[in-house]
Amino acid sequence: MNHKVNKNIALVGTLTAFSRGLGFLRDAVIAWLIGAGPIADAFFVAFRIPNLLRRLLAEGATNVAFVPVFNETMEKEGMDRAFLLSRKILTLMVITLGLIVITGEIISPAIVTAIAPGFVNTNTFNVALHLTRIMFPYILLVSIVAIFMGILNSLGHFAAPAAAPILLNISMIGIPIFFYILLPFFKTAADALAWSVLLGGLMQIVLQLGPLRSHKVPIRPSFNFMDNRVKQVLKLMGIAAIGASVYQINVLTGTILASFLPRGSVSYLYYANRLVELPLGIFAFAVGNVMLPVMSQASARVEMKEMSSLVEKATDTILFFTVPSSIGLFVLAEPIVSLLFVRGEFQQVDALLTAKALRMYALGLWAIGISRILTQAFYAMQNAGTAVKVAWITLGINLVLSLALMPYMGHVGLALATSLSVVIQVAILQYLLHRRGVVISASSYIRLAKMSISGIIMLICLIPAVHVHFWKKGLTIASLSFLVASILGGALIYFTCAWLMGIRTDHY
């Protein structure tokens, strides 16, 4: 990858790391205010609904459908035609999602029933319904953000799009503290959190306006939808929405099934999944967001050798950082969860149950990152149908595994099923890409073997740290210092071993 691409990945990764750090603080505030009981379960179910739609209709569909066509239009027809396409898609999306929001508000009871059938005829259902109606318009706001982000990323501007989630986290931290704790404007903490989601969506839109103006991007509406490029985007969106977000749908499947398990199960899966998303955001999603426009441009020029090189280097980069992340989260799961969340309504037993789910999610962390790159390679080639077929297969495997493991392992089995299904997805996608001419060289597999050996050495060295049980006395300077030292020490061991075996970061 060239210097500019590496620089963009570093920028997006840094901003995402800061956002995820704030996300930890946000989740710590949530855990402090509503814990992991029925109210928390209700909030996370309600929050899951607009988030799923965001992944499916906004981030998922936009990243894999709009961005490749927008880049192809720039390459072949010029900037003005690309901007006209963006205006048409933005207008159409606002109209469509506006209608979806209105419909969603009306049929919210049916939506909550579908997402959490185990909550029916309980007070948790009523709370989830109330919160869903507050947060549902977020899908419209974040969809506008997604189009703006796709345009800016295609123009080589990555800072504002990567910084957008920071504002959501700031809103979700600040609103509950100021307007529930300090100035009791809201009656419940859950209400304060729900309204903060909407404010965060508005803040993200405002953040993108400055860069759009500086790049002279027109955002006025255009209602002429009878355009071949618009049809091309809509076709890709229609089949890409599920394929681009298969991991999130797998997590949703876990949420649905967890609603039948003992109370708190939905919350344990949410908190564990949030921790897994830190390394995914910093490494996998940062690489994916930067690489999609580049891969789309290579595909538009029909340069399969360059496409193979881009996919190989992207997967190598993700593996280089997610392998140690997977091992670190697996070994240090309980101390991480305990020191982050145990306070207020969140108890030590909640930390233990969350840590068990985190370990299972950690097993598939590397695969989630790789699946994103491989899936986006298909979308960059505008071959979304294949990726979606694989997604459906993966969903079926996840459901079968979840139903098989849940009776014996509870919510932990649901997390394990998600990880196993994504590993299978990666294997299938890799095989199909190879058949289409995207070839991964033997040297890449050799590097993976070296990373695995480095990771095993790191794991062995971290195990003694866990046996100290330093987190049992809660969050103190000593316990936090020990955890940070363990994380940094494990990382140092891994990267040193990788370096001694000949892996150099300048390769990436």
Steps between C-alpha positions, in 0.01 A plus 500: 500500500628845414589770749175692451287193571707417809467858620122490458477168683708644786277809515177301500644250750612776737166681492316172535718403796409827670134440419513145637673629811212739552272206421647315798427802717150513353440133579642550849247781552221278368606214728517740796151639433301193391725199570416167333142439616157532336531875428839446337364211296214723382735785406739276308216339306361844413848628411566189290210576265620836356859373514411195292317716248801733499730210412261357241358807326756769576858386560465157343309590186677833451852371540457201271253638244529877475878536540602261214249654258593855606869420438426335168299806393791729597744283305291473184265800490659771710441671833186692404316181406616335823369793706168486315477130587566577868222762503251254352592221741490734800157630403363153440642370827355787705154445351512121539638497852266778605213270408672211680529710816129589490409136442738386772342730756159351421601133501755523784319232706541250218867596454583455869312170501710381204830610658428382854209252499597383847406843641132480394252549789770640730578852620834471318303491173319824586825676582664371181201622297515848655874532436470365145254774409741762628805368315346377175552831308875452551501281189408800282764722656780247477407410142562860398832479681584176315448659157713799600771264629497297179545814289782637718682165515482473120651849474787398727370679811488259795532720810141624545337163422730321744439765768119485472452216754692708754211746513246222559704376794537852640124546480427166668743581780412864552119503474433239773756654736382859457126448450438199723764508773583871540177655369221238516321600180428140396303266724721197435858436397376290207299796366804725523709246311235456231468873429879536499512260204287739290708802597814305410357430154438871439851587617650250254314662209624847594860374520495385134364828360827694525713250304222457243494876447878518469493230232215689327266203526141600416241353736182658365230246407457348155179310425592351163539137606465352149872459451703188420755582769225539760357165395849351525538626859150385599561155356819465700333640812213259471723194509789645700319619812502159664831379362694802622368464854490127554693527826248747640213274395675212673518714813132587457419130483678468832290784642175334389596166652647663812162657576386147594793453740529625861483877542823680430598273210431769238712745697791257543514446124479875434785593735719216368433593139586863570843397627565293188411800285796701632773317305257450212443873477865595532637243256241312293247776435771762453672287238169408339372857473823622340545199272148483352539809278849384395377149415201648317731712284722198424193297405370779276835485315476116486839462668464162675868475589475827690173381657671181623785703647260737677294216650811314613660799668172605661442154648863478613468835676180401676639165610821658627301702753190289565689180586654654816173684569309171492746335737514798736121525529471124553758482779424833670122493454398503867744769621411725204124469557534534878710813499295667228149428618473381861344794684153625577238259362759272334618227738798260498278207402394703195866549413567126518208416272595778255862378495389150402318640198797725418733201479276334244470817291879543520552163331347639183628858515764447232245332273256790530769738378600277209139438398451875466788532253405190299137607483596850390720352228187348347315829531792691350467268199122567513441127550280538806283197422774253590578670829132505595458129424792428730343728760178301495694177539685651794177614662358151470813349655488753784136419575562125503806536723318743732206265548739210558725678753248719685341221709841402638696827510230770520607843373860378476392247237340779297827694494694188400254425220552850360877457493491154342258610228721794400807273479307280258397810304865602458592156365221509242571858388872430464431197282257689275730802461783268400280355226437854370867583465569668836798291604670506840869410476669226701709760685181635658427160657857480625457838670175375655685200645763732650227722648334192652825386661558850639145498636547165674815629671307811607219284641740289707662812644165661593354204688701566823362857513143369519579274794592806710127596511599865517153622402314345793535813715340720235632794304806644671817661372684175571247273325469729197878530475534121513243457223665763279841342564361158408352631175812694401725214608303249295510730197876549540554124515288440190653771283853414612450135409347597166796730430751228588323268253538756223164677496554871439238769539629679191346212304164646592 
